[in-house]
Every structure is written in structure tokens, then in C-alpha cells.
Amino acid sequence: MSRIFEVPPIQVHDLVLDYPMEMSLGIMRPLLGRPPAATKRALDSIGFHIKEGERVGIIGHNGAGKSTLLKVLTGILPSTSGRVDVRGVVAPLFEFATGFEMELTGRENIYIRGLLQGLTLKQIEERIDGIIDFSELGDAINDPVRTYSTGMFVRLAFSTATSIDPDILLIDEAYGAGDQEFANKSAKRMRELMDRGRILVFTSHNMDLIRSLCTRVMWLDHGRIVMDGSVDEVISSYLKANA
């Protein structure tokens, strides 16, 4: 049964994120008499709400802030200012190699990642056969993860992350790496999650995939929301502007 929220599970107000252009020196900078490091604004005055059951696609050119916004929503990146409230169990599907223990097997990593996602050992045992079957890794599940291709990383990460039945699925387009058959399976599983009232936030350059998965689209440009509305309306405007 879907969890019921009295307020939108995702609320973002006046979000600003500045990246330092130079990471060296750190706290030594003022001691050495150096001026503050220059920053680049990655997200600028972003604000939106996402309600239970919505499937939101985020589009925009490379460097528009799409992946950065996902990282803020999942807590990987802290905002410079503004407020970000995300309520519910979150499954982030991007930067797939992060968190893998490269010398351990795929099977062992399922246990590690399952525990990190809040599952008990008993719950992992109950789900591990299904996770392995969905990943289609076969005997490779017992090989060290360092031997995996990018596509194999994606399969294992996606299969494990979606096994927790999350409230909020945050997906970068990179999830589709690998063969088309697995991409189709992944899209089907996402639809099943959405049918149970879950939230999807999905970044992609593939407009057909956005149309098939999403009920709403946000267009980002240089860290700002240009347009937020119906799928056909926003995609049409985006394509015309970039023709």
C-alpha cells in the first residue's frame, strides 16, 4: 500500500547551489592572505513541489543542472541556500560504481547495499534470488565487482535499489547503459513502482523515454527552471528552442 503524505513528499524552495571553482588550500586560504575562491552557480533559485504519484522528467542541455539537482534531492550535495524537504524512502540510481566494494562479489555487494538501504539480513535473504534474476548477471554474480562492465554495474545497482520498493526513485539517464532489453525491463519496473503511487524523478535526453514514463516535465537551463508543465507542452517548447 502506498504511503500517504499530508504534504508533497518533495518540496524545494529557493534552492541555490554554488560550486567552488578551486578546491585547493581550503582553510589555509585566509591564513595565506588569498582571496575567497571563485564559485560557479550550478542551481539558481530553484523551487517546485512533487506530489505523491507524480512522474517528473527533467530535461536540458549538458551542464543545465539536471544531475546536480538529483544529487541535492538525494542528499549527496548540500545546498548553498534555500530549503529542500524530501520525505520517504529514496532510491538514487546514478553514479553506479559509488558504494561498491570492488574486490567483493556481486552477491556480497547485494548484502552491503541492501543493509545500507535499510533492509535487514532476513529481508535481503528473501529478496536476493529475485535481485539476481532481474539483474541477469548469472554466474557473474559470484565474480568480483571490479571485473564488471558499466552495463553490469547498472544492472546490479538498479536491481538492488529497486528491491526496497522505494517511495522516491531518482534516476539519471545513465541507468539505461547496456542492452536495450534490460533498459525495457527497467522501464517496466519503474512503471510498476509508479502504479503503486511512488514518485519518479528522471533525467534524460531521450524525449521518447520521457514521454513514455513521465506525467510532468521540468526544463532546466543554466541552473534555472525555464518551464514546468505537461509533457507535450514542455518538450515541444524545448525542441523548438533547440532546433
C-alpha positions as CSV (number, residue, x, y, z in Angstrom):
1,M,0.0,0.0,0.0
2,S,1.3,3.5,-0.9
3,R,2.3,5.7,2.0
4,I,0.0,8.7,2.5
5,F,1.6,12.2,2.9
6,E,-0.2,15.2,4.2
7,V,2.2,17.5,2.3
8,P,4.1,16.9,-1.0
9,P,6.9,14.4,-0.4
10,I,9.3,16.6,-2.3
11,Q,9.4,20.4,-1.6
12,V,12.2,22.7,-2.8
13,H,12.2,26.4,-2.0
14,D,14.6,28.9,-3.4
15,L,17.4,26.4,-3.9
16,V,20.8,27.8,-4.7
17,L,23.9,25.7,-5.2
18,D,27.4,27.2,-5.8
19,Y,30.4,25.1,-6.7
20,P,33.8,26.3,-5.7
21,M,36.0,26.7,-8.8
22,E,39.1,25.8,-6.8
23,M,39.2,23.1,-4.1
24,S,42.8,23.5,-3.0
25,L,44.1,25.4,0.0
26,G,40.8,25.1,1.9
27,I,41.1,26.6,5.4
28,M,44.7,27.7,4.6
29,R,43.4,30.3,2.1
30,P,42.7,33.1,4.6
31,L,45.9,32.3,6.5
32,L,47.9,32.8,3.3
33,G,46.1,36.0,2.5
34,R,44.4,34.6,-0.6
35,P,41.0,36.0,-1.6
36,P,38.0,33.7,-1.4
37,A,37.8,31.1,-4.1
38,A,35.6,31.9,-7.1
39,T,32.3,29.9,-7.4
40,K,30.1,28.9,-10.2
41,R,26.3,28.8,-9.7
42,A,25.0,25.4,-10.6
43,L,21.4,25.8,-9.4
44,D,19.8,29.2,-9.2
45,S,16.6,30.0,-7.3
46,I,15.0,26.6,-7.9
47,G,11.6,26.0,-6.5
48,F,9.0,23.2,-7.0
49,H,6.8,20.6,-5.3
50,I,6.4,17.0,-6.4
51,K,3.2,15.2,-5.2
52,E,2.7,11.5,-4.5
53,G,2.4,9.5,-7.7
54,E,3.9,12.1,-10.0
55,R,6.5,11.1,-12.6
56,V,8.7,14.1,-13.3
57,G,11.1,14.2,-16.2
58,I,14.0,16.8,-16.1
59,I,15.4,17.9,-19.5
60,G,18.0,20.3,-20.6
61,H,21.4,20.6,-22.3
62,N,24.5,19.1,-20.8
63,G,25.5,21.2,-17.8
64,A,22.0,22.6,-17.3
65,G,22.0,21.2,-13.7
66,K,19.9,18.1,-14.1
67,S,22.2,15.6,-12.4
68,T,23.2,18.2,-9.8
69,L,19.6,18.6,-8.8
70,L,19.2,14.9,-8.3
71,K,22.3,14.9,-6.1
72,V,20.8,17.6,-3.9
73,L,17.5,15.7,-3.7
74,T,19.2,12.6,-2.5
75,G,21.5,14.5,-0.1
76,I,24.8,13.9,-1.8
77,L,25.3,17.6,-2.3
78,P,24.3,20.2,0.3
79,S,22.6,23.3,-0.9
80,T,24.2,26.7,-0.6
81,S,20.9,28.3,0.4
82,G,17.2,27.6,0.3
83,R,15.3,24.6,1.6
84,V,15.0,21.0,0.4
85,D,12.5,18.7,2.1
86,V,12.4,15.1,0.9
87,R,10.2,12.7,2.8
88,G,10.1,8.9,2.2
89,V,12.5,6.1,1.3
90,V,14.7,7.3,-1.6
91,A,16.5,5.1,-4.1
92,P,19.1,7.1,-6.1
93,L,20.1,5.5,-9.4
94,F,23.2,7.3,-10.6
95,E,26.9,7.2,-10.1
96,F,26.5,3.4,-10.1
97,A,30.1,2.5,-9.0
98,T,29.8,4.6,-5.8
99,G,29.5,2.4,-2.8
100,F,30.5,-0.9,-4.4
101,E,33.3,-2.9,-2.7
102,M,35.3,-3.6,-5.8
103,E,37.1,-6.7,-4.5
104,L,33.9,-8.3,-3.3
105,T,31.4,-10.3,-5.5
106,G,28.2,-9.0,-6.8
107,R,26.3,-11.3,-4.4
108,E,28.3,-9.8,-1.4
109,N,27.6,-6.3,-2.7
110,I,23.9,-7.0,-2.7
111,Y,24.1,-7.6,1.1
112,I,26.2,-4.5,1.6
113,R,24.0,-2.2,-0.4
114,G,20.8,-3.8,0.9
115,L,21.9,-3.1,4.5
116,L,22.8,0.5,3.5
117,Q,19.3,0.9,2.1
118,G,17.8,-0.2,5.4
119,L,17.0,-3.8,4.8
120,T,17.5,-6.5,7.4
121,L,19.5,-9.6,6.7
122,K,16.3,-11.6,6.6
123,Q,14.8,-9.2,4.1
124,I,17.9,-9.4,1.9
125,E,17.7,-13.2,2.0
126,E,14.1,-13.1,1.0
127,R,14.8,-10.9,-2.0
128,I,18.3,-11.9,-3.2
129,D,17.2,-14.5,-5.7
130,G,14.8,-12.0,-7.3
131,I,17.5,-9.4,-7.4
132,I,19.9,-11.7,-9.1
133,D,17.3,-13.0,-11.5
134,F,16.3,-9.4,-12.5
135,S,20.0,-8.4,-13.0
136,E,20.6,-11.2,-15.5
137,L,24.1,-11.5,-14.2
138,G,24.0,-15.3,-14.0
139,D,27.2,-16.9,-12.7
140,A,28.9,-13.4,-12.8
141,I,27.1,-12.6,-9.6
142,N,29.9,-14.6,-7.8
143,D,32.7,-12.7,-9.6
144,P,34.5,-9.6,-8.1
145,V,32.7,-6.4,-9.0
146,R,36.0,-5.0,-10.3
147,T,35.5,-7.4,-13.3
148,Y,32.1,-5.9,-14.2
149,S,31.4,-3.8,-17.2
150,T,29.5,-0.5,-16.9
151,G,26.3,-2.3,-18.0
152,M,26.8,-4.9,-15.3
153,F,27.2,-2.2,-12.7
154,V,24.0,-0.7,-13.8
155,R,22.1,-4.0,-13.7
156,L,23.3,-4.8,-10.2
157,A,22.7,-1.3,-8.9
158,F,19.2,-0.9,-10.4
159,S,18.1,-4.4,-9.3
160,T,19.3,-3.9,-5.7
161,A,18.0,-0.3,-5.4
162,T,14.5,-1.1,-6.7
163,S,14.2,-4.2,-4.4
164,I,13.4,-1.9,-1.5
165,D,10.2,-0.7,-3.0
166,P,11.1,3.0,-2.6
167,D,8.8,5.9,-2.2
168,I,11.0,8.1,-4.4
169,L,13.1,6.9,-7.3
170,L,15.7,9.3,-8.6
171,I,17.2,8.2,-11.9
172,D,19.8,9.7,-14.1
173,E,19.6,8.7,-17.8
174,A,22.8,6.6,-17.4
175,Y,20.6,3.9,-15.9
176,G,19.9,2.8,-19.5
177,A,23.5,1.8,-20.2
178,G,23.7,-1.7,-21.6
179,D,21.5,-3.6,-23.9
180,Q,18.0,-2.4,-25.0
181,E,16.3,-5.4,-23.5
182,F,17.4,-4.6,-19.9
183,A,16.5,-0.9,-20.5
184,N,13.0,-2.1,-21.4
185,K,12.8,-4.2,-18.3
186,S,13.9,-1.3,-16.2
187,A,11.3,1.0,-17.7
188,K,8.6,-1.7,-17.0
189,R,9.7,-2.0,-13.3
190,M,9.6,1.8,-13.0
191,R,6.1,1.8,-14.3
192,E,5.1,-0.9,-11.8
193,L,6.6,1.3,-9.0
194,M,4.6,4.3,-10.3
195,D,1.4,2.3,-10.4
196,R,1.8,1.8,-6.7
197,G,1.8,5.5,-6.1
198,R,5.5,6.1,-6.0
199,I,7.4,9.2,-7.2
200,L,9.8,9.2,-10.1
201,V,12.3,11.9,-10.9
202,F,14.1,11.1,-14.1
203,T,16.7,13.0,-16.2
204,S,17.2,12.2,-19.8
205,H,17.9,13.5,-23.3
206,N,15.7,10.8,-24.7
207,M,12.4,12.6,-25.3
208,D,10.5,9.4,-26.3
209,L,11.5,7.8,-23.0
210,I,10.4,10.9,-21.1
211,R,7.1,10.8,-22.9
212,S,6.6,7.1,-22.1
213,L,7.5,7.4,-18.4
214,C,6.6,10.9,-17.2
215,T,3.4,12.8,-16.4
216,R,5.2,16.2,-16.0
217,V,8.4,17.7,-17.3
218,M,10.8,20.4,-16.0
219,W,13.1,22.1,-18.4
220,L,16.4,23.4,-16.8
221,D,18.8,25.8,-18.4
222,H,21.9,27.1,-16.7
223,G,20.6,26.1,-13.3
224,R,17.2,27.7,-13.7
225,I,13.7,26.3,-14.4
226,V,12.7,27.6,-17.8
227,M,9.4,25.7,-17.9
228,D,7.5,23.2,-15.7
229,G,4.3,21.7,-17.0
230,S,2.7,19.0,-19.2
231,V,5.0,16.6,-21.0
232,D,4.0,17.5,-24.6
233,E,4.0,21.3,-24.0
234,V,7.4,21.4,-22.3
235,I,9.1,19.0,-24.7
236,S,7.6,20.9,-27.7
237,S,8.9,24.2,-26.4
238,Y,12.3,22.7,-25.6
239,L,12.7,21.2,-29.1
240,K,11.7,24.4,-30.8
241,A,14.2,26.4,-28.7
242,N,17.0,24.0,-29.6
243,A,16.1,23.3,-33.3
